[in-house]
Amino acid sequence: MKNFEDIATVWNHQKTHEVPNASKVIADAKVIGKKIIRQITIQIATLVATVVVISYIVISIDFKSVWTYVGSGIILFTILAFVGIRFYQSQQMRRIDFLQAPTEVIGQLETYYRFQHLVATKVMFGYFIGLNLGMLLYFIEVMKPMPLWAIVVFLIICFGWMIFSYFVIGKKQKQKEYANTEAMIKGLKQLEEELK
């Protein structure tokens, strides 16, 4: 009888391991997915509005230098290419069916995460270079009539902002997007483990 009492004592002192509520995990993942899509949609809308404004400027002003048009073209191409990539990302997230088996959803989320990493590193660097090159060419004619001190101040402010945006704001946004995707993957992996 001593053995049975020992086993009962050990059993009673075991930590209870909570099985995650599947519907809550899926609902949380859906909420995060919608949040990601909403953030990307806002970014796309802002970039499209930027394209409209830049296009209006280029059409409205009679620039004399071909470099101004080349710079504007590089800026517009860079922004539109980035819009296309971000649109593709939002479509990737929209296509994930959270009602599938956790293994399937995790696979799709990991594919999304890898592409998200590519966008946050290589694509963003190309975006940064494209915008800065385009602005540099655009500013050749625009700044010609300005005094040297004003050109220097303007360039420091403009390119300083671009560097701050890329290395500080962009880094925070990247970490936030990674954290959201990682949270979905982690929750679904825990659910998958518990269901095995």
N, C-alpha and C positions, 0 to 999 in steps of 0.2 A: 504494500500500500504506500510505502514511503516513496517509491519510484513514481507512482501516479501523482502524488502530491507535489513532488519536485517538478514534474512535467507541467502540472497545472499552474504552479507558481511561475515558472519560466514563461509559459504561454500568456499568463495574465500580465506579465511585466514587459511583454514585447511591445514595441512602439507600433501604434496603428499607422498603417501606410495608406494615406488617402488616395483613392483612385480619382483622377481628375474627371470632372463632369464633361463628357464629350461635347454636349451641345454648347457649354460655356466656352470651351477651347475653340470650337469652330466659330461661334459668334464673335469672340475676341479677334480671331484671325480675320474674319470678314470686315470687322470695324477697322482694323489696321490697314487692310487692303484698300478699303474705300478712302481712308485718310491719305494713303500714298497716291491714289488716283486723283484725289481732289488737289493735292499739292502740285502734282505734275500738270494738271489741267490749268491751274492758276498761272503756273510758270509759262505754259504754252500761250495762254491768252495774253500775258504781258509781253512775251517775245513777238507775237503776231502784231500787237499794237505798236511795238518798236519798229517793226518792218514797215508798217504803214506810214509812220512818221518819217522815217529815213527816206522812204520812196517819195513821199510828198516833197521833202527838202530837195532831193536830187532832181525831181521833175520841175519844181518851181524856180530854182535858181539856175541861171545860165553860167555854169562854171567854165573857165577858160582852159584849165589844165586837164589833160587826159588822166593824170594821176588821181585827181579828185574822183573821177568816175570809176577808175580801177579800184581805189580804196573803198568807195561806197559799195561797189559790186562784191568785193571780198567780205565786207561786213554783212551785207544782205545774204550772201551765200552761206556764210558761217552760221548766222542766226537761223536761217531756214533749214540747214542741215541738222542743227541741234534740235530744232522743233520736231523734225521728222524722227530723230532718235528718241526723243522724250515721248512722242506720240506712240512709237513702237513699244516703249516701256509700259505705258499706260494700258495698251492693248494686251501686252503679256500678262499684266496683273488682272485685267478684266476676264481673261480666258481661264483663269484658275477656278476650277469648280471645287469648292470646299466641302461638297457633299460626297466626293469620291473617297476611296480608301486613303487613310493618312499617308501611306507610302507614296501614292500617286501625287498627292498634294505636296508632300515634302520634296519630291523629285522636281515638280514644276517650280516650287519656290526656290530651290537650290539653283535651278537654271536661271531664274530671274535674278537671283543674288549674284551669280557669276557675271551676268550681263551688266547688272548695276555696278559692280566693281570695275568693269571695263569702261563704262561711261564715266564713273567718278574719277578715274585715273587718266587713261589715254585720251578719251574723247574730250574731257574737260580741258586737258592740256592743249589739245588741238584747237578747241574753241577759244581759249585764252590767247593763243598765238595768232589765230585768224583775226580776231577782233582787234588786237593791238597792231598788227601789220596793216589792216584796213584803215584804222584810225590814223596811223602814222602817215600813210599815203594821202588820206583825205585832208589832213592838217597842213600839208605842204602849201597848197594854194590858199586855204582859209586863213592861215596865220601870216602870210606874206606881208600884209600891210601893218601888222602889229610891231611895236617896239620889241627889241630883244628881251628885255626884262619881263615883259608881259608873256612872251612866248615861253620863256623858261618857267615862270610861275604856273602858267596854264598846263604845261606838259607835266610838271611835277605833281600838280593836283590831280590831273586826269590819270596819268599812269600810276600814281600812288594809290588812287582809289581802285584801279584795276588790280593792282598787286594785293591790296588789302582784301578786296572781294574774293580773289582767287585763294589766297592762303589762309584767311581768317574765316570769313563768312562761308566760303565754299567748303572748308574743312568741317565746320560745325554742321552744315546741311548734310554733308556726306555721312558724318557720324550718326546723325539723326535717322537718315534713311537706312543705313546699315542696321542700326538698333531695332528699327521697326520690323525689318525683314527677319532679322535674327530672332526676335521675340516670337514671330509667327512660327518659324521653323522649330524653335525650342519647345514651344507649347505642343505642337503636333508630334514631335518626336517623343515627348513624355507620354502623350496619349497613346501613341503607337506601342511604346514599351509596356504600358499598363494593360493594353488589350491583348498582348501576346500570352 
